[in-house]
């Protein structure tokens, strides 16, 4: 009985981390649940109204004499990125950038709580599901920077946000352990082809952006408004098989590939591939599904009701331009959305940028993801 109770307690805690829209770890920090250095986590809708977060110390920083000041909310400022942005903005624009950094869901919750009294001027980072949440909570206001027309993918159709960084959510495999003729071409191959059973890793938690983006790409193929939770029976069969035939792991996916479990394939966000090839001595190849790769869009946007809208627009106009994004991407290993910013970056970046993007119906996917994650956790991951 004690074992059963303990198991139910673990499930309850895991569900809470999904459904309360607040269990997101800081962007690209080590996930305590799955051991994978992840992108922004959690996309599920809140089960209850979010409490207003405490004002962070970053907002108490005294002005350094800049002519203008903006407040930047982001889930993508760690590892020196925020300091780089602040230093360059002050140097190039004379704008002081006060940083509010946190997990994507925490920042989204804060923005919703502050909707009637906005504290932020500009947003940077996030992923498609979080952008959908922000759009439908009236957090964003349209602004079309001069460089927007030069970026071919990821921009909101009405100018509410614009792509600056592209993150492919990849199916990778180690070419040292699998021959070219044995590689999967699509996610569905992993569980529909018995040759791949037990040879791919799946995370033992659902809080990471990568796993949710991968699941979004799968669910999108099986949308059925009349099906259970909006998914066809075939779709749920595929989801069940994905977890049934995979090797569950709580460590970094590349570490699992390099380990003795027999899993030589896994999910991986694109800019994490080069470092893991070096760290774990693997030679990563990746699938190019016919439907395209599910891409996360890290974007920039103007906050509805910003205190300093003119300075905020100047910042956005500056930040997304090719020269700035090339320097930013070179410093931190990203794939810029602006094609001209790829110049001088490693060939790998251009390869990722050239991949076909899977077209995903976020209006259907985003509001349902929380229910889907709950169903997966309770039925396929026990």
ZAROFI-332408 format. One record per residue (C-alpha): residue number from 1; residue in one letter; x, y, z. Coordinates in nm, 4 decimals. Layout:
// ZAROFI-332408
+-----+---+----------+----------+----------+
:   k : r :       c1 :       c2 :       c3 :
+-----+---+----------+----------+----------+
: NUM : A :        X :        Y :        Z :
...
+-----+---+----------+----------+----------+
// end
This chain:
// ZAROFI-332408
+-----+---+----------+----------+----------+
:   k : r :       c1 :       c2 :       c3 :
+-----+---+----------+----------+----------+
:   1 : X :   0.0000 :   0.0000 :   0.0000 :
:   2 : X :   0.2863 :   0.2389 :   0.0822 :
:   3 : X :   0.4394 :   0.1757 :  -0.2611 :
:   4 : X :   0.1094 :   0.2485 :  -0.4350 :
:   5 : X :   0.0634 :   0.5673 :  -0.2341 :
:   6 : X :   0.4168 :   0.6795 :  -0.3161 :
:   7 : X :   0.3606 :   0.6176 :  -0.6858 :
:   8 : X :   0.0354 :   0.8166 :  -0.6822 :
:   9 : X :   0.2131 :   1.0990 :  -0.5011 :
:  10 : X :   0.4810 :   1.1136 :  -0.7703 :
:  11 : X :   0.2139 :   1.1240 :  -1.0420 :
:  12 : X :   0.0275 :   1.4017 :  -0.8593 :
:  13 : X :   0.3423 :   1.6094 :  -0.8278 :
:  14 : X :   0.4248 :   1.5555 :  -1.1935 :
:  15 : X :   0.0771 :   1.6612 :  -1.2982 :
:  16 : X :   0.1049 :   1.9727 :  -1.0861 :
:  17 : X :   0.4231 :   2.0660 :  -1.2677 :
:  18 : X :   0.2386 :   2.0439 :  -1.5985 :
:  19 : X :  -0.1005 :   2.1895 :  -1.5193 :
:  20 : X :  -0.0144 :   2.4862 :  -1.2990 :
:  21 : X :   0.1739 :   2.6579 :  -1.5830 :
:  22 : X :   0.4577 :   2.7370 :  -1.3453 :
:  23 : X :   0.7095 :   2.4515 :  -1.3424 :
:  24 : X :   0.9393 :   2.5857 :  -1.6092 :
:  25 : X :   1.3104 :   2.5814 :  -1.5420 :
:  26 : X :   1.5264 :   2.8701 :  -1.6611 :
:  27 : X :   1.6000 :   2.8564 :  -2.0318 :
:  28 : X :   1.8721 :   2.6033 :  -2.1099 :
:  29 : X :   1.9457 :   2.5194 :  -1.7461 :
:  30 : X :   1.9755 :   2.1620 :  -1.6259 :
:  31 : X :   1.6343 :   1.9995 :  -1.5827 :
:  32 : X :   1.6041 :   1.8252 :  -1.2500 :
:  33 : X :   1.3418 :   1.5888 :  -1.3875 :
:  34 : X :   1.4960 :   1.4599 :  -1.7075 :
:  35 : X :   1.8619 :   1.5528 :  -1.6849 :
:  36 : X :   1.8512 :   1.7187 :  -2.0276 :
:  37 : X :   1.9759 :   2.0722 :  -2.0779 :
:  38 : X :   1.6501 :   2.1982 :  -2.2148 :
:  39 : X :   1.4966 :   2.4859 :  -2.3949 :
:  40 : X :   1.2116 :   2.6734 :  -2.2350 :
:  41 : X :   0.9720 :   2.4318 :  -2.0680 :
:  42 : X :   0.5970 :   2.3958 :  -2.0128 :
:  43 : X :   0.3250 :   2.5070 :  -2.2438 :
:  44 : X :   0.0144 :   2.3907 :  -2.0600 :
:  45 : X :  -0.2531 :   2.6358 :  -1.9535 :
:  46 : X :  -0.2896 :   2.7314 :  -1.5877 :
:  47 : X :  -0.5330 :   2.5354 :  -1.3750 :
:  48 : X :  -0.5836 :   2.8404 :  -1.1529 :
:  49 : X :  -0.5087 :   3.2129 :  -1.1772 :
:  50 : X :  -0.1411 :   3.2923 :  -1.1420 :
:  51 : X :  -0.0291 :   3.4917 :  -0.8417 :
:  52 : X :   0.1539 :   3.8133 :  -0.9079 :
:  53 : X :   0.5275 :   3.7334 :  -0.8892 :
:  54 : X :   0.7553 :   3.9296 :  -0.6628 :
:  55 : X :   0.9376 :   4.2198 :  -0.8206 :
:  56 : X :   1.2861 :   4.0886 :  -0.9027 :
:  57 : X :   1.6021 :   4.2618 :  -0.7944 :
:  58 : X :   1.6908 :   4.3321 :  -1.1557 :
:  59 : X :   1.4221 :   4.5987 :  -1.1653 :
:  60 : X :   1.5792 :   4.7783 :  -0.8701 :
:  61 : X :   1.9025 :   4.8492 :  -1.0555 :
:  62 : X :   1.9802 :   5.2200 :  -1.0540 :
:  63 : X :   2.0034 :   5.3952 :  -1.3891 :
:  64 : X :   2.3568 :   5.4326 :  -1.5206 :
:  65 : X :   2.2855 :   5.7637 :  -1.6856 :
:  66 : X :   2.1480 :   5.6347 :  -2.0151 :
:  67 : X :   1.9090 :   5.8679 :  -2.1909 :
:  68 : X :   1.6347 :   5.6019 :  -2.2053 :
:  69 : X :   1.5517 :   5.2851 :  -2.0145 :
:  70 : X :   1.3460 :   4.9801 :  -2.1093 :
:  71 : X :   1.2515 :   4.6671 :  -1.9172 :
:  72 : X :   1.3193 :   4.3425 :  -2.1034 :
:  73 : X :   1.1333 :   4.0272 :  -1.9931 :
:  74 : X :   1.2882 :   3.7063 :  -2.1237 :
:  75 : X :   1.3526 :   3.3394 :  -2.0660 :
:  76 : X :   1.6719 :   3.3581 :  -2.2750 :
:  77 : X :   1.9122 :   3.5806 :  -2.0822 :
:  78 : X :   2.1206 :   3.3237 :  -1.8952 :
:  79 : X :   2.4830 :   3.2299 :  -1.9645 :
:  80 : X :   2.5791 :   3.5899 :  -2.0347 :
:  81 : X :   2.3209 :   3.6594 :  -2.3060 :
:  82 : X :   2.1405 :   3.9268 :  -2.1079 :
:  83 : X :   2.4615 :   4.1092 :  -2.0235 :
:  84 : X :   2.5681 :   4.0991 :  -2.3897 :
:  85 : X :   2.2363 :   4.2504 :  -2.4976 :
:  86 : X :   2.2479 :   4.5193 :  -2.2284 :
:  87 : X :   2.6055 :   4.6223 :  -2.3064 :
:  88 : X :   2.5481 :   4.6401 :  -2.6822 :
:  89 : X :   2.2164 :   4.8245 :  -2.6508 :
:  90 : X :   2.3759 :   5.0860 :  -2.4270 :
:  91 : X :   2.6704 :   5.1232 :  -2.6616 :
:  92 : X :   2.4730 :   5.1300 :  -2.9883 :
:  93 : X :   2.1495 :   5.2972 :  -2.8816 :
:  94 : X :   2.2120 :   5.4742 :  -2.5534 :
:  95 : X :   1.9310 :   5.2618 :  -2.4079 :
:  96 : X :   1.9679 :   5.0997 :  -2.0677 :
:  97 : X :   1.8111 :   4.7520 :  -2.0597 :
:  98 : X :   1.6839 :   4.6318 :  -1.7227 :
:  99 : X :   1.6584 :   4.2534 :  -1.7335 :
: 100 : X :   1.3859 :   4.0340 :  -1.5867 :
: 101 : X :   1.4953 :   3.6749 :  -1.6470 :
: 102 : X :   1.3086 :   3.3541 :  -1.5667 :
: 103 : X :   1.1470 :   3.0424 :  -1.7004 :
: 104 : X :   0.9193 :   3.0885 :  -1.9984 :
: 105 : X :   0.6026 :   2.9923 :  -1.8140 :
: 106 : X :   0.6937 :   3.1981 :  -1.5090 :
: 107 : X :   0.7455 :   3.5031 :  -1.7281 :
: 108 : X :   0.4204 :   3.4359 :  -1.9161 :
: 109 : X :   0.2317 :   3.4053 :  -1.5864 :
: 110 : X :   0.3842 :   3.7312 :  -1.4693 :
: 111 : X :   0.2817 :   3.9108 :  -1.7874 :
: 112 : X :  -0.0775 :   3.7911 :  -1.7526 :
: 113 : X :  -0.0849 :   3.8974 :  -1.3873 :
: 114 : X :   0.0466 :   4.2425 :  -1.4843 :
: 115 : X :  -0.1807 :   4.2831 :  -1.7853 :
: 116 : X :  -0.3692 :   4.5785 :  -1.6353 :
: 117 : X :  -0.0474 :   4.7423 :  -1.5146 :
: 118 : X :   0.2326 :   4.6382 :  -1.7522 :
: 119 : X :   0.5872 :   4.6536 :  -1.6214 :
: 120 : X :   0.7687 :   4.5183 :  -1.9270 :
: 121 : X :   0.8452 :   4.7012 :  -2.2505 :
: 122 : X :   0.9956 :   4.4269 :  -2.4681 :
: 123 : X :   0.9828 :   4.0457 :  -2.4724 :
: 124 : X :   1.2512 :   3.8142 :  -2.6080 :
: 125 : X :   1.2622 :   3.4340 :  -2.6367 :
: 126 : X :   0.9728 :   3.1902 :  -2.5694 :
: 127 : X :   0.8364 :   2.9255 :  -2.8089 :
: 128 : X :   0.5278 :   2.8939 :  -3.0353 :
: 129 : X :   0.2988 :   2.7679 :  -2.7593 :
: 130 : X :   0.3952 :   3.0514 :  -2.5253 :
: 131 : X :   0.3632 :   3.3090 :  -2.8034 :
: 132 : X :   0.0125 :   3.1738 :  -2.8638 :
: 133 : X :  -0.0690 :   3.2155 :  -2.4937 :
: 134 : X :   0.0623 :   3.5714 :  -2.4881 :
: 135 : X :  -0.1247 :   3.6651 :  -2.8042 :
: 136 : X :  -0.4549 :   3.5320 :  -2.6712 :
: 137 : X :  -0.4116 :   3.7114 :  -2.3400 :
: 138 : X :  -0.3714 :   4.0461 :  -2.5193 :
: 139 : X :  -0.0131 :   4.0902 :  -2.3969 :
: 140 : X :   0.1339 :   4.1888 :  -2.7344 :
: 141 : X :   0.0883 :   4.4876 :  -2.9620 :
: 142 : X :   0.1887 :   4.5017 :  -3.3266 :
: 143 : X :   0.5163 :   4.6547 :  -3.4342 :
: 144 : X :   0.6819 :   4.5768 :  -3.7673 :
: 145 : X :   1.0561 :   4.6499 :  -3.7598 :
: 146 : X :   1.2444 :   4.7364 :  -4.0809 :
: 147 : X :   1.4119 :   4.3936 :  -4.0917 :
: 148 : X :   1.0881 :   4.1933 :  -4.0617 :
: 149 : X :   1.0459 :   4.1538 :  -4.4366 :
: 150 : X :   1.3975 :   4.0091 :  -4.4610 :
: 151 : X :   1.3141 :   3.7185 :  -4.2271 :
: 152 : X :   1.1295 :   3.4476 :  -4.4219 :
: 153 : X :   0.9884 :   3.2344 :  -4.1370 :
: 154 : X :   0.8518 :   3.2702 :  -3.7860 :
: 155 : X :   0.6939 :   3.6160 :  -3.7961 :
: 156 : X :   0.3394 :   3.6655 :  -3.6717 :
: 157 : X :   0.1038 :   3.7449 :  -3.9583 :
: 158 : X :  -0.0196 :   4.0626 :  -3.7851 :
: 159 : X :   0.3196 :   4.1775 :  -3.6593 :
: 160 : X :   0.2726 :   4.0819 :  -3.2933 :
: 161 : X :   0.6126 :   3.9084 :  -3.2731 :
: 162 : X :   0.9065 :   3.8457 :  -3.5026 :
: 163 : X :   1.1551 :   3.5597 :  -3.5188 :
: 164 : X :   1.5176 :   3.6243 :  -3.4277 :
: 165 : X :   1.6404 :   3.2727 :  -3.3360 :
: 166 : X :   1.5398 :   2.9371 :  -3.4897 :
: 167 : X :   1.5553 :   2.6147 :  -3.2876 :
: 168 : X :   1.5001 :   2.2871 :  -3.4711 :
: 169 : X :   1.3637 :   2.0047 :  -3.2573 :
: 170 : X :   1.5577 :   1.7229 :  -3.4152 :
: 171 : X :   1.5557 :   1.3438 :  -3.4276 :
: 172 : X :   1.9263 :   1.2675 :  -3.4035 :
: 173 : X :   2.1257 :   0.9432 :  -3.4172 :
: 174 : X :   2.4887 :   0.8448 :  -3.3662 :
: 175 : X :   2.6495 :   0.7516 :  -3.6984 :
: 176 : X :   2.9210 :   0.5683 :  -3.5056 :
: 177 : X :   2.6585 :   0.3167 :  -3.3940 :
: 178 : X :   2.4111 :   0.3100 :  -3.6817 :
: 179 : X :   2.4761 :   0.2817 :  -4.0541 :
: 180 : X :   2.3366 :   0.5179 :  -4.3157 :
: 181 : X :   2.0996 :   0.2481 :  -4.4385 :
: 182 : X :   1.9613 :   0.1929 :  -4.0893 :
: 183 : X :   1.8641 :   0.5497 :  -4.0045 :
: 184 : X :   1.5034 :   0.6621 :  -3.9453 :
: 185 : X :   1.3597 :   0.9212 :  -4.1794 :
: 186 : X :   1.0706 :   1.0268 :  -3.9565 :
: 187 : X :   0.9687 :   1.0219 :  -3.5919 :
: 188 : X :   0.6980 :   0.7648 :  -3.6618 :
: 189 : X :   0.9604 :   0.5192 :  -3.7896 :
: 190 : X :   1.0903 :   0.4777 :  -3.4349 :
: 191 : X :   0.7855 :   0.2929 :  -3.3089 :
: 192 : X :   0.6240 :   0.1654 :  -3.6306 :
: 193 : X :   0.9423 :  -0.0137 :  -3.7449 :
: 194 : X :   1.0349 :  -0.2982 :  -3.5034 :
: 195 : X :   1.4025 :  -0.2586 :  -3.5981 :
: 196 : X :   1.4100 :   0.0665 :  -3.3979 :
: 197 : X :   1.2324 :  -0.0644 :  -3.0876 :
: 198 : X :   1.4517 :  -0.0215 :  -2.7821 :
: 199 : X :   1.7025 :   0.1811 :  -2.9817 :
: 200 : X :   1.5720 :   0.5316 :  -2.9124 :
: 201 : X :   1.5570 :   0.7327 :  -2.5913 :
: 202 : X :   1.2557 :   0.9196 :  -2.4544 :
: 203 : X :   1.2604 :   1.1562 :  -2.1553 :
: 204 : X :   1.0916 :   1.0354 :  -1.8387 :
: 205 : X :   0.9306 :   1.3780 :  -1.7859 :
: 206 : X :   0.7232 :   1.6109 :  -2.0025 :
: 207 : X :   0.8340 :   1.9518 :  -1.8770 :
: 208 : X :   1.0843 :   2.0318 :  -2.1503 :
: 209 : X :   1.0171 :   2.2394 :  -2.4592 :
: 210 : X :   1.1858 :   1.9859 :  -2.6885 :
: 211 : X :   0.9608 :   1.6950 :  -2.5923 :
: 212 : X :   0.6525 :   1.9165 :  -2.6166 :
: 213 : X :   0.7546 :   2.0474 :  -2.9585 :
: 214 : X :   0.8164 :   1.6912 :  -3.0795 :
: 215 : X :   0.4775 :   1.5830 :  -2.9449 :
: 216 : X :   0.3153 :   1.8837 :  -3.1135 :
: 217 : X :   0.4553 :   1.7704 :  -3.4467 :
: 218 : X :   0.3156 :   1.4215 :  -3.3942 :
: 219 : X :  -0.0251 :   1.5325 :  -3.2677 :
: 220 : X :  -0.0583 :   1.7708 :  -3.5619 :
: 221 : X :  -0.0697 :   1.4728 :  -3.7993 :
: 222 : X :  -0.3626 :   1.3156 :  -3.6163 :
: 223 : X :  -0.5947 :   1.6073 :  -3.5436 :
: 224 : X :  -0.9560 :   1.4925 :  -3.5233 :
: 225 : X :  -1.2078 :   1.7336 :  -3.3687 :
: 226 : X :  -1.4379 :   1.4368 :  -3.3040 :
: 227 : X :  -1.1667 :   1.2210 :  -3.1485 :
: 228 : X :  -1.0737 :   1.1880 :  -2.7832 :
: 229 : X :  -0.9324 :   1.5261 :  -2.6731 :
: 230 : X :  -0.9264 :   1.6249 :  -3.0414 :
: 231 : X :  -0.6959 :   1.3399 :  -3.1496 :
: 232 : X :  -0.7814 :   1.0386 :  -3.3651 :
: 233 : X :  -0.7562 :   0.6832 :  -3.2339 :
: 234 : X :  -0.4597 :   0.6302 :  -3.4664 :
: 235 : X :  -0.2920 :   0.9303 :  -3.3116 :
: 236 : X :  -0.3252 :   0.7983 :  -2.9563 :
: 237 : X :  -0.1980 :   0.4596 :  -3.0736 :
: 238 : X :   0.1126 :   0.6313 :  -3.2078 :
: 239 : X :   0.1663 :   0.8278 :  -2.8870 :
: 240 : X :   0.1277 :   0.5126 :  -2.6773 :
: 241 : X :   0.3737 :   0.3247 :  -2.8992 :
: 242 : X :   0.6274 :   0.6093 :  -2.8808 :
: 243 : X :   0.6611 :   0.5646 :  -2.5050 :
: 244 : X :   0.6144 :   0.1865 :  -2.5076 :
: 245 : X :   0.9075 :   0.1095 :  -2.7361 :
: 246 : X :   1.1485 :   0.3822 :  -2.6249 :
: 247 : X :   1.4177 :   0.3700 :  -2.3570 :
: 248 : X :   1.3063 :   0.6007 :  -2.0773 :
: 249 : X :   1.5845 :   0.8150 :  -1.9358 :
: 250 : X :   1.6347 :   1.0924 :  -1.6832 :
: 251 : X :   1.9757 :   1.1968 :  -1.8153 :
: 252 : X :   2.0948 :   1.4063 :  -2.1058 :
: 253 : X :   1.9776 :   1.2463 :  -2.4282 :
: 254 : X :   2.3234 :   1.2482 :  -2.5823 :
: 255 : X :   2.4623 :   1.0812 :  -2.2707 :
: 256 : X :   2.2048 :   0.8076 :  -2.3182 :
: 257 : X :   2.3126 :   0.7650 :  -2.6803 :
: 258 : X :   2.6748 :   0.7328 :  -2.5715 :
: 259 : X :   2.5846 :   0.4953 :  -2.2875 :
: 260 : X :   2.5315 :   0.1189 :  -2.2764 :
: 261 : X :   2.1500 :   0.1100 :  -2.2944 :
: 262 : X :   2.1368 :   0.0434 :  -2.6687 :
: 263 : X :   1.9526 :   0.3667 :  -2.7429 :
: 264 : X :   2.1376 :   0.5289 :  -3.0325 :
: 265 : X :   1.8695 :   0.7845 :  -3.1289 :
: 266 : X :   1.6890 :   1.0621 :  -2.9434 :
: 267 : X :   1.5400 :   1.4086 :  -2.9557 :
: 268 : X :   1.7738 :   1.7105 :  -2.9425 :
: 269 : X :   1.7333 :   2.0835 :  -2.9981 :
: 270 : X :   1.9503 :   2.1988 :  -3.2860 :
: 271 : X :   2.2014 :   2.4273 :  -3.1181 :
: 272 : X :   2.2709 :   2.1585 :  -2.8569 :
: 273 : X :   2.4049 :   1.9158 :  -3.1187 :
: 274 : X :   2.7607 :   2.0493 :  -3.1783 :
: 275 : X :   2.8516 :   2.0693 :  -2.8103 :
: 276 : X :   2.7203 :   1.7199 :  -2.7414 :
: 277 : X :   2.9095 :   1.5702 :  -3.0313 :
: 278 : X :   3.2260 :   1.6946 :  -2.8655 :
: 279 : X :   3.1242 :   1.6187 :  -2.5086 :
: 280 : X :   3.0031 :   1.2625 :  -2.5671 :
: 281 : X :   3.2150 :   1.1682 :  -2.8697 :
: 282 : X :   2.9229 :   1.1003 :  -3.1008 :
: 283 : X :   2.8784 :   1.1781 :  -3.4704 :
: 284 : X :   2.5264 :   1.3142 :  -3.4960 :
: 285 : X :   2.3138 :   1.2684 :  -3.8024 :
: 286 : X :   1.9523 :   1.3767 :  -3.8086 :
: 287 : X :   1.6258 :   1.2911 :  -3.9788 :
: 288 : X :   1.4583 :   1.5187 :  -4.2313 :
: 289 : X :   1.0894 :   1.4199 :  -4.2175 :
: 290 : X :   0.8844 :   1.4850 :  -4.5299 :
: 291 : X :   0.6420 :   1.6919 :  -4.3194 :
: 292 : X :   0.9308 :   1.9079 :  -4.1996 :
: 293 : X :   1.1010 :   1.9647 :  -3.8644 :
: 294 : X :   0.9045 :   2.1175 :  -3.5739 :
: 295 : X :   1.0812 :   2.4478 :  -3.5111 :
: 296 : X :   1.0672 :   2.6658 :  -3.2024 :
: 297 : X :   1.0693 :   3.0388 :  -3.2676 :
: 298 : X :   1.2526 :   3.2618 :  -3.0245 :
: 299 : X :   1.1182 :   3.6033 :  -3.1049 :
: 300 : X :   1.1007 :   3.9650 :  -2.9981 :
: 301 : X :   0.7847 :   4.1643 :  -2.9325 :
: 302 : X :   0.6469 :   4.4931 :  -2.7998 :
: 303 : X :   0.4352 :   4.4725 :  -2.4846 :
: 304 : X :   0.0855 :   4.6145 :  -2.4947 :
: 305 : X :   0.0887 :   4.9173 :  -2.2626 :
: 306 : X :   0.4679 :   4.9482 :  -2.2488 :
: 307 : X :   0.5889 :   5.2431 :  -2.0413 :
: 308 : X :   0.8554 :   5.3356 :  -2.2952 :
: 309 : X :   0.7137 :   5.2299 :  -2.6324 :
: 310 : X :   0.9352 :   5.4550 :  -2.8446 :
: 311 : X :   1.2562 :   5.3218 :  -2.6872 :
: 312 : X :   1.1152 :   4.9704 :  -2.7037 :
: 313 : X :   1.0528 :   5.0024 :  -3.0779 :
: 314 : X :   1.4061 :   5.1368 :  -3.1294 :
: 315 : X :   1.5424 :   4.8378 :  -2.9391 :
: 316 : X :   1.3426 :   4.5887 :  -3.1485 :
: 317 : X :   1.4450 :   4.7611 :  -3.4713 :
: 318 : X :   1.8084 :   4.7310 :  -3.3614 :
: 319 : X :   1.8119 :   4.3845 :  -3.2051 :
: 320 : X :   1.6726 :   4.1835 :  -3.4953 :
: 321 : X :   1.8842 :   4.3347 :  -3.7701 :
: 322 : X :   2.1344 :   4.1090 :  -3.9451 :
: 323 : X :   2.4539 :   4.2622 :  -3.8047 :
: 324 : X :   2.3425 :   4.2365 :  -3.4431 :
: 325 : X :   2.1963 :   3.8872 :  -3.4787 :
: 326 : X :   2.5114 :   3.7636 :  -3.6524 :
: 327 : X :   2.7262 :   3.8824 :  -3.3609 :
: 328 : X :   2.4804 :   3.7470 :  -3.1028 :
: 329 : X :   2.4568 :   3.4074 :  -3.2737 :
: 330 : X :   2.8332 :   3.3825 :  -3.3172 :
: 331 : X :   2.8831 :   3.4508 :  -2.9482 :
: 332 : X :   2.6265 :   3.1990 :  -2.8219 :
: 333 : X :   2.6007 :   2.9348 :  -3.0954 :
: 334 : X :   2.2489 :   3.0073 :  -3.2194 :
: 335 : X :   2.0875 :   2.9782 :  -3.5608 :
: 336 : X :   1.9639 :   3.3282 :  -3.6511 :
: 337 : X :   1.6323 :   3.3683 :  -3.8297 :
: 338 : X :   1.7729 :   3.6455 :  -4.0486 :
: 339 : X :   1.9411 :   3.4793 :  -4.3517 :
: 340 : X :   2.2056 :   3.7520 :  -4.3820 :
: 341 : X :   2.3112 :   3.6876 :  -4.0212 :
: 342 : X :   2.4310 :   3.3390 :  -4.1180 :
: 343 : X :   2.7345 :   3.4847 :  -4.2929 :
: 344 : X :   3.0529 :   3.3855 :  -4.1130 :
: 345 : X :   2.8810 :   3.1299 :  -3.8888 :
: 346 : X :   2.9643 :   2.7553 :  -3.8984 :
: 347 : X :   2.8132 :   2.5590 :  -4.1925 :
: 348 : X :   2.6003 :   2.3628 :  -3.9442 :
: 349 : X :   2.3963 :   2.6785 :  -3.8780 :
: 350 : X :   2.3129 :   2.7213 :  -4.2459 :
: 351 : X :   2.2172 :   2.3532 :  -4.2686 :
: 352 : X :   1.9673 :   2.3902 :  -3.9850 :
: 353 : X :   1.8338 :   2.7191 :  -4.1214 :
: 354 : X :   1.7664 :   2.5541 :  -4.4596 :
: 355 : X :   1.5522 :   2.2729 :  -4.3168 :
: 356 : X :   1.1833 :   2.2651 :  -4.3999 :
: 357 : X :   0.9602 :   2.3755 :  -4.1118 :
: 358 : X :   0.6677 :   2.1548 :  -4.0177 :
: 359 : X :   0.3463 :   2.3538 :  -4.0413 :
: 360 : X :   0.1672 :   2.3164 :  -3.7087 :
: 361 : X :  -0.1824 :   2.4383 :  -3.6256 :
: 362 : X :  -0.1018 :   2.6211 :  -3.3029 :
: 363 : X :  -0.4580 :   2.7485 :  -3.2688 :
: 364 : X :  -0.5597 :   2.3837 :  -3.2253 :
: 365 : X :  -0.2482 :   2.2468 :  -3.0545 :
: 366 : X :  -0.1594 :   2.5110 :  -2.7947 :
: 367 : X :  -0.4847 :   2.5233 :  -2.5937 :
: 368 : X :  -0.5028 :   2.1425 :  -2.5773 :
: 369 : X :  -0.1444 :   2.0568 :  -2.4888 :
: 370 : X :  -0.2035 :   2.0573 :  -2.1129 :
: 371 : X :  -0.4794 :   1.7949 :  -2.1394 :
: 372 : X :  -0.2677 :   1.5850 :  -2.3748 :
: 373 : X :   0.0309 :   1.5898 :  -2.1401 :
: 374 : X :  -0.1907 :   1.4861 :  -1.8503 :
: 375 : X :  -0.3327 :   1.1954 :  -2.0501 :
: 376 : X :   0.0147 :   1.0796 :  -2.1551 :
: 377 : X :   0.1483 :   1.0987 :  -1.8020 :
: 378 : X :  -0.1392 :   0.9028 :  -1.6502 :
: 379 : X :  -0.1728 :   0.6394 :  -1.9210 :
: 380 : X :   0.1593 :   0.5888 :  -2.0991 :
: 381 : X :   0.4354 :   0.6808 :  -1.8548 :
: 382 : X :   0.3459 :   0.4943 :  -1.5359 :
+-----+---+----------+----------+----------+
// end
